[in-house]
Amino acid sequence: MIKGLHQLNIISDMAYIAVIASIMLSIVAWFTRREDNLDQAERLGVFFELWAPTLAILGRPLEDQKRTIQMQSD
């Protein structure tokens, strides 16, 4: 899976930026909620927040893959 992501030119920096975006989306979902729709806003915020650890976990193997490729080319 990581090799496939690397072939698509997805790098670890992209994963880490997506982590920050996920956290920010969660905060935005929380602060833009309406009184008549509190439950849905909370669920949406939690949904976005749950992406962050997954994306962070993907970032590390992408870094390792990049290092491996660089070492092979040296």
N, C-alpha and C positions, 0 to 999 in steps of 0.2 A: 504494500500500500504506500509506504513512504517513497519507494523508488518511483511509483506512478505519480505521486504528487510532485516529486522532483522533476520528472520528465515534463510535467505540465508547467514547469518554471515557477512553482510555488515554493517560496523560500521561508525560512524560519521567521524572518522579520515580518512577513505578511501574517503569519500565525499570531505573533505577539501583538501586532496592530489590531488584529481581529479580536484579541482578548480585551484590549482597551475599549474597542468599539462595543463589544458585548456588554461590558460593565456600564458604559455610558448609555446604551440603549435601555438597560435596566433602570437606570436612574431617571432617564427621560420618561419612561413608561410610568414610573411611580409618581413623578411630580406633575404629569399632565393628566392625571386621572380626573374623572368627573364624579361627583357625588352619587349619581345614579348608576355608576358602573364600577364601583370599587373592587369587587371581586375579580372581574375580568382584568383590570389593571394590575392587580397583585399577581395573578397567574401569568400575565404577559411579562411582568418584571422578573419573576422567578424563571420563566422559560429562557429569557435572554441571558440571565445570570448563569444558568446551567451550561451555557456554551463555553464560558470562560475557561473552566478547568480542562475541558476536552481540547480546546484549541491550544492551551498552554502545553498540554501533554504532547500534542503533535509537533510543537515547535522544537522540542529537544531532539527528537530523532531526525528532523530535517536539518538541524545544525550538524549532527553527527554525519549524516549522509554527505553534506557539503564538504566537511573536513576529510572524509574518506576519499572523495573524488579528487580533492586538491592534493592529498598525499600520493595518490596513484599517478597524478599527472607530473609530480615533481621528480 
